[in-house]
Amino acid sequence: MTRTADADFERFVQAQSTPLLRFAEMLCGDRHTAEDLVQQALMRSYPKWHRLDGDPLRYVRRVLVNRFLTSARRRWSNEVPSDPVDNDWDQRSVADFAGDVQTREAVLSALAGLTVRERAVVALRYSQDLSEAETAELLGMAAGTVKSTASRALAKLRLAPDLIDTTVGGHA
């Protein structure tokens, strides 16, 4: 790869790592898995960087979603979580993006009640602000399927007890 492409990729990573991490965490519900997903997406994108036409974020986002969907289909992983050596590592590496830990946990808990497909649709439509057509293209489904999947997912989220508890206090 050329020095220009390397520099472009480095700038992209610096600018988009945090938003990609937030998006990945919405998809999988776990900070550490989200970090792995972002790293995998960036690693897979790097060799093709000099050939990308158009919006590189769109390409990296698609790689990330595909990695998530592939990993969600797997039944077994040989990886076993270990106790972190340094418990405050997360706080030093990336600031909490939600600002309110309780709300963030409630949202992630509610998202965990969705199917993999519903989570992907909700994350793309409402976190990444993609249109129905863009979401459909990225996930390889019809726009009508995106609409119905989003509708079912939002109905489930409206009934999620964790979200109901956070809205009762008058914050929503």
N, C-alpha and C positions, 0 to 999 in steps of 0.2 A: 504494500500500500504506500502511497505517496505521503510526503510530510504534510501536505495540505489536508489530505483525507484523515490522517492521524490527528491533526490539530482540530479538524471539524468534529471528529468522533469524541475527542477529549472534551471539547466545549459542550457537545450534546450531553455527555455523561454528567458533567458538572451541573448543567442547567436542568436536566430532566430526572436525575436519580431520585430526588425526594418525591416529586409527583408520581413517578412510576412506582415507588415503594408504597405510597398511600393507596394507589390503585390496586397493586398486587395484594396488599393487606385486606382490602375490601373483598377481593376474590377468594382468598384462602382463609382469612380470619386469624392468621398467626404471623407475627412479626418476623420470626426466623425463617419460616417457609417463604414469606414474601421476599425477604432479602435474597434467598436462594433463587426464586423465580426471576427477579430482576437481574441478578448476576448471570443466570443462564440465558436470558433473553439478550442481554448485552453481548455475551460471549458468542452467541450464534449470529448476531447482527454484525459484529466487527469485520469478519472476513468479506462480507458482501457490501460493506459501507461505501466503497468507491463506486459501486454499480447502482446504488439506490437512486431512483428517480422520484421526484416529488417530495412528500413529507416523510422524513425519516421516523418521526414519532409514530406515525401510522403503522409503519413496518415493524418497529420494535414492539408496539402495543399488540400487534397481531401475533408476533412470536411469543410474547408473554402469555397471552390468552391461550394459544395453542399448547404451550408448555403446561399451563394450569389444567386445561381440559384433559391432556394426556396423563398427567400425574393423578388426577382425580379418578381416572378409569382404572388405574393400577390397584390391585387388591392387596399387595404386600410390598413393603419397602424394607430393605435390609438395614436402613438407618434406624438407630435407636437414640432418642434424645438423651442427653447427659445433663447433669447439673452444671449450670454455668459457674465458672471459676470466679468471675467478677460480676456480682449481682447488679451493679449500676452501669454496666456497659451500654445498655440501650439508651439510658438517659444522656450519656455523654456523646453517643454517635449521632443520634437524630432526635431533635426535640419532638415532643408529642404534638402531632398535627391537629388534633381535635381541641386541645386546650382544656377540655373538660373530660377527665378520665372516665367518670361515671357514664357520661353520654356515649363516649367512644366505645366503652365495653358493652353498653346496652345495644348499640347499633351492630357491633360485631356479633353479639349473641343472637340478635334477631336475624342477621344475615346467615348465621349458621343453620337456621331452620329452613333455609331455602335449598332447593336442589342445585346442583352444580350449574346447570343451564340457566336457572333463574338468577343465580348470583352473578353469572357472567353478563346477562342482559341488564340487570339493575346497575352493576358497576359501570358498564359501558355507557348506558343511557344517562344515568344520573350523576355519576362521579366524573366521567370523562366527557359528558355533555355531547355525546354522539347522537346523530339523528337515527330514526328507525332504519332508514336505508343503509347508513354507514354501519350500524350494529349488525344488520342482517348480512351485509357483505362480509364483514369481519368474521362472523360466526358461521357463515355458509348456510344460512337459512332464509326463508321467505320473510318479507317485511311483516306480513300478517302473523307469522309465528312469533316474531319479536313482540308485536302488539299484545297478543294473547298471553305470552309468557310474562311480559312486564305486568300486565293486568293481574294475573294470578299471584305473582310475587308481591306486588303492592298490597293486594288484599291480605296476604299472609302477614306482611309487615305491619299492617294496621291492627292486626289482632295479636301481635307479639306482646306478651306480658311485660317484658323488659322495657319496651318502648312505651307502652301504656303507662307504666309506673313513672317514667321520666317526664311524661307530658302532663300528668295529673297535677303536678305542682304549679302549673300555669306557665311553664317555660316554652310551650310550643304554640 
